[in-house]
Amino acid sequence: MSRLFEALKERVLLCDGGTGSRVQAMSLDVERDYAGKENCTEILCRTRPDIVREIHRGYLQAGAD
């Protein structure tokens, strides 16, 4: 069984975060960071994985699963 299902057996999980809000608060360049795809935050997984990692790391440090 996956770790997700094991965790669900033990406690309630909140599977949402203000990732989009965090990204929108940054000064990112449409061409460089968004690869010309304005406000397509999913593209950041490819173009700026460092930003995506840092946002998720912050949630983990705050106690999120």
Secondary structure, DSSP 4 states (H G I P E B T S, - for coil): --HHHHHHHHS-------HHHHHHTS---TTTTSTT-TT-GGGHHHH-HHHHHHHHHHHHHTT--
